[in-house]
Each structure stands twice: as structure tokens, then as C-alpha cells.
């Protein structure tokens, strides 16, 4: 099984990879801890809680620019929305889509995420694989 990234830019985290940069457990903790530091320092801007709090953010991806992609864990898992926090910013965008729907719509350019650069994705999308144990 392989997981990985889109256009060497958007990376999907997985608990099954050894690479700490895309390992859901290791990198997920780093992302959650960094968000909590921002929330503690600027609670008026970082208003979400972190999972496992009810309705908390659970990271599932990141970009090479430092944008963070989360599930907003409200309701049943198949109802979770996508939250994209812009790099080094409290700006975020919420999408009422599953992770697969969000990724598909980004790849097909049906959806434009304002946090991502204009040239992403490329016209010829490449999927970068990371081997999964």
C-alpha cells in the first residue's frame, strides 16, 4: 500500500509510514502541539479545540508551505468537515466535504482553496508515493 503527496506539495499523513514528516502519529502530535501553543497565546484567533475534545481538530495533512489540513470532528466521522489553516496565520477555511471529496475537487480544480498557491495543482498532477509498511 502506498500513500503520499499531490504535486510534491500537499501531503497526506498516515500512521503506517516510518517517515516522521508524514507519519500521522509523530507529525500529527507536532501539528497539534503547535496549534495548542498558538491557541494558548492567541485564543481569540485560534478558536478551535484539539481532538479528542468534542468538535476538536484532528490533523490529516499539510503542505510544503506549512498550511495544515484538519478534520473538524463534529458529529459522525462521515460528517466531519475539512479545515485548512493558512501557514503562520490564524486564517482558516472550512469545507463541508470529506477528505476524499476535498482532495478530488482540489485535483480536478473544481475547488480552489485560497490558502494554496495559484499554480497548485499543476495541469498534469503527480502523485508522490511514500511506502507504507
C-alpha positions as a Markdown table, in Angstrom:
| # | Residue | x | y | z |
|---|---|---|---|---|
| 1 | Unk | 0.0 | 0.0 | 0.0 |
| 2 | Unk | 1.3 | 3.5 | -0.8 |
| 3 | Unk | 0.2 | 6.9 | 0.3 |
| 4 | Unk | 1.8 | 10.2 | -0.3 |
| 5 | Unk | 1.5 | 13.7 | -1.7 |
| 6 | Unk | 0.0 | 15.6 | -4.5 |
| 7 | Unk | 2.3 | 17.6 | -6.8 |
| 8 | Unk | 5.1 | 17.3 | -4.2 |
| 9 | Unk | 3.1 | 20.0 | -2.2 |
| 10 | Unk | 0.1 | 18.6 | -0.3 |
| 11 | Unk | 0.9 | 15.6 | 1.9 |
| 12 | Unk | -1.5 | 13.1 | 3.5 |
| 13 | Unk | -0.5 | 11.8 | 6.9 |
| 14 | Unk | -0.6 | 8.1 | 7.6 |
| 15 | Unk | 0.1 | 6.1 | 10.8 |
| 16 | Unk | 1.7 | 3.4 | 8.7 |
| 17 | Unk | 4.7 | 5.2 | 7.3 |
| 18 | Unk | 8.1 | 5.4 | 9.0 |
| 19 | Unk | 8.9 | 8.8 | 7.6 |
| 20 | Unk | 8.3 | 11.2 | 10.5 |
| 21 | Unk | 7.4 | 14.1 | 8.2 |
| 22 | Unk | 4.2 | 12.3 | 7.1 |
| 23 | Unk | 3.6 | 9.9 | 9.9 |
| 24 | Unk | 0.2 | 10.7 | 11.4 |
| 25 | Unk | 1.2 | 9.9 | 15.0 |
| 26 | Unk | 4.6 | 11.7 | 15.0 |
| 27 | Unk | 3.8 | 14.7 | 12.7 |
| 28 | Unk | 0.2 | 14.8 | 14.0 |
| 29 | Unk | 1.5 | 15.4 | 17.5 |
| 30 | Unk | 3.8 | 18.2 | 16.3 |
| 31 | Unk | 1.0 | 19.9 | 14.5 |
| 32 | Unk | -1.5 | 19.5 | 17.4 |
| 33 | Unk | 1.1 | 20.8 | 19.9 |
| 34 | Unk | 2.0 | 23.8 | 17.7 |
| 35 | Unk | -1.7 | 24.6 | 17.3 |
| 36 | Unk | -2.2 | 24.4 | 21.0 |
| 37 | Unk | 0.7 | 26.9 | 21.6 |
| 38 | Unk | -0.9 | 29.3 | 19.1 |
| 39 | Unk | -4.3 | 28.8 | 20.8 |
| 40 | Unk | -2.8 | 29.5 | 24.3 |
| 41 | Unk | -1.1 | 32.6 | 23.0 |
| 42 | Unk | -3.9 | 34.0 | 20.8 |
| 43 | Unk | -7.2 | 32.3 | 21.9 |
| 44 | Unk | -9.3 | 35.0 | 20.1 |
| 45 | Unk | -7.8 | 33.9 | 16.8 |
| 46 | Unk | -7.4 | 30.1 | 17.3 |
| 47 | Unk | -10.9 | 29.2 | 18.4 |
| 48 | Unk | -11.0 | 25.5 | 17.7 |
| 49 | Unk | -10.1 | 22.9 | 20.3 |
| 50 | Unk | -7.8 | 19.9 | 19.5 |
| 51 | Unk | -9.0 | 16.3 | 19.2 |
| 52 | Unk | -10.0 | 14.3 | 21.3 |
| 53 | Unk | -12.0 | 17.3 | 22.6 |
| 54 | Unk | -15.6 | 17.2 | 21.1 |
| 55 | Unk | -15.5 | 19.1 | 17.9 |
| 56 | Unk | -11.7 | 19.3 | 18.0 |
| 57 | Unk | -9.3 | 19.5 | 15.1 |
| 58 | Unk | -7.6 | 16.3 | 14.0 |
| 59 | Unk | -4.7 | 16.8 | 11.5 |
| 60 | Unk | -4.7 | 14.7 | 8.4 |
| 61 | Unk | -2.4 | 16.7 | 6.0 |
| 62 | Unk | 0.0 | 19.5 | 5.4 |
| 63 | Unk | 1.5 | 21.5 | 2.6 |
| 64 | Unk | 5.1 | 22.4 | 1.8 |
| 65 | Unk | 4.1 | 26.0 | 2.6 |
| 66 | Unk | 3.1 | 25.0 | 6.2 |
| 67 | Unk | -0.6 | 25.0 | 5.7 |
| 68 | Unk | -2.4 | 22.5 | 7.9 |
| 69 | Unk | -5.3 | 20.3 | 7.0 |
| 70 | Unk | -7.7 | 19.0 | 9.7 |
| 71 | Unk | -10.9 | 17.2 | 10.2 |
| 72 | Unk | -13.4 | 19.2 | 12.3 |
| 73 | Unk | -14.6 | 16.3 | 14.5 |
| 74 | Unk | -18.2 | 17.4 | 14.9 |
| 75 | Unk | -20.9 | 14.7 | 14.5 |
| 76 | Unk | -20.3 | 11.3 | 12.9 |
| 77 | Unk | -16.9 | 10.8 | 11.1 |
| 78 | Unk | -18.6 | 10.7 | 7.7 |
| 79 | Unk | -20.0 | 14.2 | 8.5 |
| 80 | Unk | -16.6 | 15.8 | 9.5 |
| 81 | Unk | -15.7 | 18.9 | 7.6 |
| 82 | Unk | -12.3 | 19.9 | 6.4 |
| 83 | Unk | -10.5 | 22.9 | 8.0 |
| 84 | Unk | -7.4 | 24.4 | 6.3 |
| 85 | Unk | -5.3 | 26.7 | 8.4 |
| 86 | Unk | -3.0 | 29.0 | 6.4 |
| 87 | Unk | 0.6 | 28.9 | 7.2 |
| 88 | Unk | 1.8 | 31.2 | 10.0 |
| 89 | Unk | -1.7 | 32.7 | 10.3 |
| 90 | Unk | -4.9 | 32.3 | 12.1 |
| 91 | Unk | -6.8 | 32.5 | 8.8 |
| 92 | Unk | -8.7 | 29.3 | 8.1 |
| 93 | Unk | -11.2 | 27.9 | 5.6 |
| 94 | Unk | -13.9 | 25.3 | 6.3 |
| 95 | Unk | -15.2 | 23.0 | 3.6 |
| 96 | Unk | -18.2 | 20.7 | 4.1 |
| 97 | Unk | -16.5 | 17.8 | 2.3 |
| 98 | Unk | -14.9 | 14.6 | 3.2 |
| 99 | Unk | -11.1 | 14.2 | 2.8 |
| 100 | Unk | -11.5 | 12.3 | -0.4 |
| 101 | Unk | -14.1 | 14.8 | -1.8 |
| 102 | Unk | -11.8 | 17.7 | -0.9 |
| 103 | Unk | -8.7 | 16.1 | -2.4 |
| 104 | Unk | -10.6 | 15.1 | -5.6 |
| 105 | Unk | -12.1 | 18.6 | -6.0 |
| 106 | Unk | -8.7 | 20.2 | -5.5 |
| 107 | Unk | -7.0 | 17.8 | -8.0 |
| 108 | Unk | -9.7 | 18.4 | -10.6 |
| 109 | Unk | -9.8 | 22.2 | -9.9 |
| 110 | Unk | -13.5 | 22.1 | -9.0 |
| 111 | Unk | -12.4 | 23.6 | -5.7 |
| 112 | Unk | -9.9 | 26.4 | -5.2 |
| 113 | Unk | -8.5 | 26.7 | -1.7 |
| 114 | Unk | -7.4 | 30.3 | -1.0 |
| 115 | Unk | -4.7 | 29.0 | 1.2 |
| 116 | Unk | -2.9 | 27.2 | -1.6 |
| 117 | Unk | -0.8 | 28.9 | -4.3 |
| 118 | Unk | -2.4 | 29.7 | -7.7 |
| 119 | Unk | -0.2 | 27.2 | -9.5 |
| 120 | Unk | -1.4 | 24.2 | -7.4 |
| 121 | Unk | -2.4 | 21.8 | -8.6 |
| 122 | Unk | -0.4 | 21.7 | -11.8 |
| 123 | Unk | -2.2 | 20.9 | -15.1 |
| 124 | Unk | -0.5 | 17.4 | -15.0 |
| 125 | Unk | -1.0 | 16.3 | -11.4 |
| 126 | Unk | 1.6 | 14.0 | -10.0 |
| 127 | Unk | 1.1 | 11.7 | -7.0 |
| 128 | Unk | 4.3 | 11.2 | -4.9 |
| 129 | Unk | 4.2 | 7.9 | -3.1 |
| 130 | Unk | 5.5 | 7.2 | 0.4 |
| 131 | Unk | 5.9 | 3.5 | 1.1 |
| 132 | Unk | 3.6 | 2.2 | 3.7 |
| 133 | Unk | 4.6 | -0.8 | 5.9 |
